[in-house]
Amino acid sequence: MATETTIARPAPYIEALGEQYGKDLTALTAKAMPTAGYAPTVAGQDPAQLAAYTQATTAGQGIGAYQPYLTQAGAYSGPSGYQPFMSPYQQDVIDTTMGQYDIQAQKGLAGIGSLAAKSGNLGGGREGVMRSEYQTQSDLQRAMLLAQLQQQGFGQAQQGAAGAFGQQMQMAGAAPQFQGRDIATLGSAGAIQQAQTQATLDAQREANRLAAYEPYERLGYMGAGIGNVLGGMQGQYQTTVQPNQSALQQAMGILGTGIGAYKTFTG
């Protein structure tokens, strides 16, 4: 029995393209993909962010920024808190005031002597009683005046200490707020710069990826184009191969023909 084989082949230039495509594909895929050039990269902290972190975590600047003011406020409280606010002229005022009082008191004693002389009791018992009563009353008033001056100075010092205590407490609350604003401003500015740096890194990574994949895409376009050409074309030429039958094949053919005829005549 004869066997007939038909081979349909594309045009020679199409075959040449296919052969070249196979070579290029083999050569390209044999190389390792340079993935390091477009691996994800995280932008580091901006200097402003580092400054914000340093300020926020440094004792006395971010953490515990209120402590110096609390310590100073504590110095203005307690039994001796008033002392720094005592007027340096307090004793001078007291000495001057008491000196004037003593002068006036002596004048009062002199007046008692004059009255005693006029009344004829100079040096008598009545004059002595008058002087004693006057001195007692004068000493009492002197002591009251001295106590009043001292109390006035102490009260003013207490007010000064209370005012300074309140100011320090206000600063203890305000300092962290102001420093917090600085930290937040530095952090925000640093975040903007970090985002810009990250965008630059991402753009560079994408550029590296495109450059790495460009040969594959180009080869893919070539393969797709060859496929389209092959899909739209039929074979340009055909070759038919019909081998000669052997003796056995010829005998089997004759035998088959005879058997077929016998079956036909015998029903």
C-alpha positions in Angstrom: 0.0 0.0 0.0 1.4 3.4 -1.0 1.9 6.0 1.7 1.7 9.6 0.7 3.2 12.4 2.9 2.5 16.1 2.3 4.7 18.7 4.0 3.5 22.3 4.0 6.3 24.8 4.7 6.2 28.6 5.1 8.1 30.9 2.9 11.9 30.8 3.4 12.0 34.3 5.0 9.4 33.3 7.5 11.4 30.2 8.4 14.5 32.5 8.8 12.6 34.7 11.1 11.4 31.8 13.2 14.9 30.4 13.4 16.3 33.8 14.5 13.5 34.1 17.1 14.4 30.7 18.6 18.1 31.7 18.8 17.3 35.1 20.4 14.8 33.5 22.9 17.3 30.8 23.9 20.1 33.4 24.4 17.9 35.8 26.4 16.3 33.3 28.7 19.7 31.8 29.4 20.7 35.0 31.3 19.7 35.6 34.9 17.2 38.5 35.4 19.0 41.5 37.1 16.4 41.8 39.8 18.6 43.8 42.2 18.2 46.9 40.1 14.5 47.1 40.7 14.1 45.5 44.1 11.9 47.6 46.5 13.9 50.2 48.4 12.7 52.2 51.4 13.9 55.8 51.8 15.8 56.5 55.0 14.8 59.0 57.5 15.3 62.6 56.5 17.6 64.8 58.7 14.6 66.7 59.9 13.0 63.5 61.0 16.2 62.5 62.8 16.3 65.9 64.5 12.7 65.5 65.6 13.4 62.0 67.0 16.5 63.2 68.8 14.7 66.2 70.3 11.7 64.1 71.3 13.8 61.4 73.0 16.4 63.6 74.7 15.9 64.2 78.3 15.0 67.8 79.1 14.1 68.6 75.5 11.2 66.3 74.6 10.9 63.8 77.4 10.8 65.6 80.8 11.0 69.0 79.3 8.9 70.3 82.2 11.2 68.9 85.0 13.5 72.0 85.4 10.4 74.2 85.9 8.9 71.9 88.4 12.2 71.8 90.3 12.3 75.6 90.3 8.7 75.8 91.4 9.5 73.5 94.3 12.2 75.9 95.4 9.6 78.6 95.7 7.3 76.6 97.9 7.7 75.5 101.5 8.7 77.4 104.7 11.8 79.1 103.1 10.3 79.7 99.6 9.8 83.4 100.4 13.4 84.2 101.2 14.7 84.9 97.7 11.9 87.5 97.4 12.7 89.5 100.5 13.6 93.0 99.6 17.3 93.8 100.0 16.3 97.1 101.4 14.0 95.7 104.0 16.3 96.1 106.9 17.2 99.6 105.8 13.6 100.6 105.8 13.1 99.1 109.2 16.1 100.8 110.7 15.2 104.2 109.2 11.6 103.9 110.3 12.5 102.8 113.9 15.1 105.5 114.1 12.5 108.2 113.3 10.1 106.6 115.8 12.7 106.8 118.5 13.4 110.5 117.8 9.7 111.2 118.0 9.5 109.2 121.3 12.3 111.2 122.8 10.5 114.4 121.9 7.5 113.0 123.7 9.5 112.5 126.9 10.9 116.0 126.6 7.3 117.3 126.4 6.4 115.5 129.7 9.3 117.3 131.4 8.1 120.6 130.2 4.6 119.9 131.4 5.9 118.8 134.8 7.9 122.0 135.2 5.0 124.2 134.3 2.8 122.4 136.8 5.4 122.5 139.6 5.8 118.7 139.6 9.2 118.5 137.9 11.1 115.6 139.5 8.1 114.6 141.5 6.3 111.3 141.6 3.6 112.4 139.2 6.2 113.1 136.6 7.8 109.7 137.1 4.4 108.0 136.6 3.8 109.9 133.4 7.2 109.1 132.1 6.7 105.4 132.9 3.3 105.2 131.3 4.6 107.1 128.2 7.6 104.8 127.9 5.5 101.6 128.2 3.1 102.8 125.6 5.9 104.0 123.3 7.7 100.6 123.6 4.4 98.8 122.8 3.8 101.0 119.8 7.4 100.6 118.7 7.2 96.8 118.9 3.9 96.9 116.9 5.4 99.1 114.3 8.4 96.8 113.9 6.2 93.8 113.7 4.1 95.5 111.1 7.1 96.4 109.0 8.4 92.8 109.2 5.1 91.3 108.4 4.7 93.6 105.4 8.0 92.6 104.0 7.2 88.9 104.7 3.8 89.2 103.0 5.3 90.9 99.9 8.0 88.1 99.7 5.2 85.5 100.0 3.3 87.1 97.2 6.5 87.1 95.1 7.1 83.5 95.8 3.5 82.5 94.9 3.7 84.5 91.7 7.0 82.8 90.7 5.6 79.4 91.6 2.7 80.0 89.3 4.9 81.2 86.5 7.1 78.1 86.8 4.1 75.8 86.7 2.8 77.6 83.6 6.2 77.1 82.0 6.2 73.5 83.0 3.0 73.1 81.0 3.9 75.4 78.1 7.4 74.1 77.4 6.3 70.6 76.3 3.7 72.2 74.1 6.2 74.5 72.4 8.7 71.8 72.0 6.1 69.4 70.8 5.2 71.9 68.0 8.9 72.1 67.0 9.1 68.3 67.0 5.9 68.0 64.9 7.1 70.7 62.5 10.4 68.9 62.0 8.6 65.6 61.6 6.2 66.9 59.0 9.0 68.6 57.0 11.1 65.5 57.2 8.1 63.3 56.1 7.7 65.5 53.0 11.3 65.1 52.1 11.2 61.4 52.8 8.2 61.0 50.6 10.0 62.9 47.8 13.0 60.6 48.2 10.8 57.5 48.2 9.1 58.7 45.0 12.5 59.2 43.4 13.6 55.7 44.4 10.3 54.2 43.1 10.7 56.0 39.8 14.3 54.8 39.5 13.2 51.2 40.4 10.5 51.4 37.7 13.0 52.7 35.2 15.4 49.8 36.0 12.5 47.3 35.7 11.6 48.7 32.3 15.2 48.5 31.1 15.5 44.9 32.4 12.3 43.8 30.7 12.7 45.7 27.5 14.5 42.8 25.6 11.8 40.4 26.7 9.1 42.7 25.5 10.8 43.4 22.3 11.3 39.6 21.7 7.6 39.1 22.7 6.5 41.7 20.1 8.7 39.8 17.5 7.1 36.5 18.4 3.6 37.9 18.3 4.3 39.3 14.9 5.7 36.1 13.5 2.6 34.2 14.9 0.3 36.7 13.2 2.1 36.2 9.9 2.1 32.4 10.2 -1.6 32.4 11.2 -2.6 34.4 8.1 -0.6 32.5 5.5 -0.8 29.0 4.0 2.1 27.0 2.9 3.9 28.6 -0.1 4.9 25.2 -1.5 4.2 21.6 -0.8 6.3 18.4 -1.2 4.6 15.1 -1.8 6.5 11.9 -1.0 5.1 8.6 -2.3 7.3 5.6 -1.5 7.3 2.5 -3.7 5.4 -0.6 -2.4 7.3 -3.6 -1.4 6.5 -7.1 -2.8 4.7 -8.0 0.5 2.6 -4.9 0.3 1.6 -5.7 -3.3 0.7 -9.4 -2.4 -1.3 -8.2 0.6 -3.2 -5.8 -1.7 -4.0 -8.5 -4.2 -5.1 -10.8 -1.5 -7.3 -8.2 -0.1 -8.9 -7.6 -3.4 -9.6 -11.3 -4.0 -11.2 -11.7 -0.6 -13.4 -8.8 -1.2 -14.5 -10.2 -4.6 -15.2 -13.7 -3.1 -17.4 -12.2 -0.4 -19.3 -10.4 -3.0 -20.1 -13.4 -5.1 -20.9 -15.7 -2.1 -23.3 -13.4 -0.7 
